[in-house]
Amino acid sequence: MKIGDIADAELDQLHALSIAVGWPHRAEDWQFLRRVGKGIVAQDGIGRVLGSAMWFANGDNFATIGMLITSPRLQANGTGQWLMRHALSELEGYKLGLSATRAAYRLYLSLGFEAEKIVYQCQGEAIEPDATAAAPGAAGVRAVGPDDLVPVAKLDRHAYGADRMPLLAELMEHSRGVGLFREGELKAFALCRAFGRGHVIGPVVASSDRDAIAVTRRFVAEHAGRFLRLDTRQKEGSFAEFLSRCGMPVFDTVTTMSLGQRWIPQDSAVPEDRPRIYALASQALG
Ligand SMILES: CC(C)(COP(=O)(O)OP(=O)(O)OC[C@H]1O[C@@H](n2cnc3c(N)ncnc32)[C@H](O)[C@@H]1OP(=O)(O)O)[C@@H](O)C(=O)NCCC(=O)NCCS
């Protein structure tokens, strides 16, 4: 096998690879990921794609790794590790984060990654939120779009820990957004876009469960009766309860891992009013 640039791989082959491991990505989702990230494929002698790995740099010193896949008939032969070593050699000097599936967890441990937090993949047929989840009266909730990129990216940077303005610009082109404003200042936002089997809400950034619900509930209401997904690190509390009441119980979990430096601050180290990531943009993007 040889390594190729993922930018040159046929989209249909990448799509077939993720279908082979039961992932929901559509060809459009791969296309989006290739636009915002870089990556490699493992190809056999006649150019068939048998593995992939991608990375998404935010600024000069932080990147996430994702879309690590080995074709099922090749697994447990060292291909995953081989792809990861190539990816890591492209990422020297970067602090790294990723979302590890159970299948990949030991592989990442063996490469020095450390486990930080669990991500709850919540999904299902959305149910109209009840009135108690309504936005707090004093706050202004309104649609946000590409024109709001600067305040969105500023709030996001406080929560995410790295500047992801270019990624957010692309996401906002493909998403609808809702922001919560107090005295003209953006305090929380949620984006929602088509992904996989339906729609995904993420990222969501807010300083409290209440604000996170206020920006999320409109998308839940709009997708009532349809497939909706949200990946969160909130295990308990009113946001987590809101998701399960709205038809999005925990479907699966992955583990946030990091290499080089702790990525997700400990809950106790985050002041109450500081913005936090309530929903990931995706497991690959963090
Ligand atoms: C996760 C995944 C990419 C791993 O790929 P892989 O090609 O099987 O990875 P490797 O072969 O390098 O390592 C996997 C295991 O095989 C073992 N292995 C590697 N070479 C081996 C060999 N020659 N003989 C026997 N076992 C071997 C490794 O020790 C490792 O075992 P461990 O996980 O128990 O430590 C693959 O299982 C996959 O695509 N899963 C579905 C998608 C997914 O979950 N991706 C991860 C996203 S975070």
The ligand as an SDF file (V2000), in Angstrom:
LIG
                    3D

 48 50  0  0  0  0  0  0  0  0999 V2000
   -9.8990    2.1580   14.5330 C   0  0  0  0  0  0  0  0  0  0  0  0
   -9.3360    1.5800   13.2650 C   0  0  0  0  0  0  0  0  0  0  0  0
   -8.9940    2.7000   12.3030 C   0  0  0  0  0  0  0  0  0  0  0  0
   -8.0680    0.8140   13.5990 C   0  0  0  0  0  0  0  0  0  0  0  0
   -7.4810    0.4110   12.3890 O   0  0  0  0  0  0  0  0  0  0  0  0
   -6.5470   -0.8780   12.2570 P   0  0  0  0  0  0  0  0  0  0  0  0
   -5.9960   -0.8380   10.8820 O   0  0  0  0  0  0  0  0  0  0  0  0
   -7.2850   -2.0800   12.6750 O   0  0  0  0  0  0  0  0  0  0  0  0
   -5.4450   -0.4820   13.3230 O   0  0  0  0  0  0  0  0  0  0  0  0
   -4.1500   -1.3030   13.7050 P   0  0  0  0  0  0  0  0  0  0  0  0
   -4.0980   -2.5800   12.9560 O   0  0  0  0  0  0  0  0  0  0  0  0
   -2.9930   -0.3940   13.5360 O   0  0  0  0  0  0  0  0  0  0  0  0
   -4.3710   -1.5600   15.2240 O   0  0  0  0  0  0  0  0  0  0  0  0
   -5.5580   -2.1520   15.6830 C   0  0  0  0  0  0  0  0  0  0  0  0
   -5.2480   -3.2860   16.5820 C   0  0  0  0  0  0  0  0  0  0  0  0
   -4.6220   -4.3460   15.8910 O   0  0  0  0  0  0  0  0  0  0  0  0
   -3.4010   -4.7150   16.5520 C   0  0  0  0  0  0  0  0  0  0  0  0
   -2.4360   -5.1160   15.5270 N   0  0  0  0  0  0  0  0  0  0  0  0
   -1.7170   -4.2830   14.7630 C   0  0  0  0  0  0  0  0  0  0  0  0
   -0.9290   -4.9980   13.9440 N   0  0  0  0  0  0  0  0  0  0  0  0
   -1.1810   -6.2880   14.1760 C   0  0  0  0  0  0  0  0  0  0  0  0
   -0.7170   -7.5080   13.6640 C   0  0  0  0  0  0  0  0  0  0  0  0
    0.2280   -7.5390   12.6950 N   0  0  0  0  0  0  0  0  0  0  0  0
   -1.2370   -8.6540   14.1170 N   0  0  0  0  0  0  0  0  0  0  0  0
   -2.1880   -8.6310   15.0870 C   0  0  0  0  0  0  0  0  0  0  0  0
   -2.6600   -7.5010   15.6310 N   0  0  0  0  0  0  0  0  0  0  0  0
   -2.1670   -6.3550   15.1910 C   0  0  0  0  0  0  0  0  0  0  0  0
   -3.0060   -3.4820   17.2730 C   0  0  0  0  0  0  0  0  0  0  0  0
   -2.1870   -3.7850   18.3970 O   0  0  0  0  0  0  0  0  0  0  0  0
   -4.3150   -2.9430   17.7000 C   0  0  0  0  0  0  0  0  0  0  0  0
   -4.7840   -3.6790   18.7950 O   0  0  0  0  0  0  0  0  0  0  0  0
   -5.3920   -2.9740   20.0350 P   0  0  0  0  0  0  0  0  0  0  0  0
   -6.3770   -1.9670   19.5140 O   0  0  0  0  0  0  0  0  0  0  0  0
   -6.0200   -4.0760   20.7880 O   0  0  0  0  0  0  0  0  0  0  0  0
   -4.2130   -2.3580   20.7000 O   0  0  0  0  0  0  0  0  0  0  0  0
  -10.3340    0.6060   12.5920 C   0  0  0  0  0  0  0  0  0  0  0  0
  -10.7300   -0.3580   13.5350 O   0  0  0  0  0  0  0  0  0  0  0  0
  -11.5680    1.2830   12.0400 C   0  0  0  0  0  0  0  0  0  0  0  0
  -11.5870    1.7830   10.9260 O   0  0  0  0  0  0  0  0  0  0  0  0
  -12.6570    1.2680   12.8410 N   0  0  0  0  0  0  0  0  0  0  0  0
  -13.9130    1.8830   12.4590 C   0  0  0  0  0  0  0  0  0  0  0  0
  -13.8080    3.3710   12.3740 C   0  0  0  0  0  0  0  0  0  0  0  0
  -13.2910    3.9780   13.6540 C   0  0  0  0  0  0  0  0  0  0  0  0
  -13.7930    3.6920   14.7420 O   0  0  0  0  0  0  0  0  0  0  0  0
  -12.3040    4.8660   13.5250 N   0  0  0  0  0  0  0  0  0  0  0  0
  -11.6940    5.5520   14.6380 C   0  0  0  0  0  0  0  0  0  0  0  0
  -12.1350    6.9600   14.6720 C   0  0  0  0  0  0  0  0  0  0  0  0
  -11.5940    7.7390   16.1620 S   0  0  0  0  0  0  0  0  0  0  0  0
  1  2  1  0
  2  3  1  0
  2  4  1  0
  2 36  1  0
  4  5  1  0
  5  6  1  0
  6  7  2  0
  6  8  1  0
  6  9  1  0
  9 10  1  0
 10 11  2  0
 10 12  1  0
 10 13  1  0
 13 14  1  0
 14 15  1  0
 15 16  1  0
 15 30  1  0
 16 17  1  0
 17 18  1  0
 17 28  1  0
 18 19  1  0
 18 27  1  0
 19 20  2  0
 20 21  1  0
 21 22  1  0
 21 27  2  0
 22 23  1  0
 22 24  2  0
 24 25  1  0
 25 26  2  0
 26 27  1  0
 28 29  1  0
 28 30  1  0
 30 31  1  0
 31 32  1  0
 32 33  2  0
 32 34  1  0
 32 35  1  0
 36 37  1  0
 36 38  1  0
 38 39  2  0
 38 40  1  0
 40 41  1  0
 41 42  1  0
 42 43  1  0
 43 44  2  0
 43 45  1  0
 45 46  1  0
 46 47  1  0
 47 48  1  0
M  END
$$$$
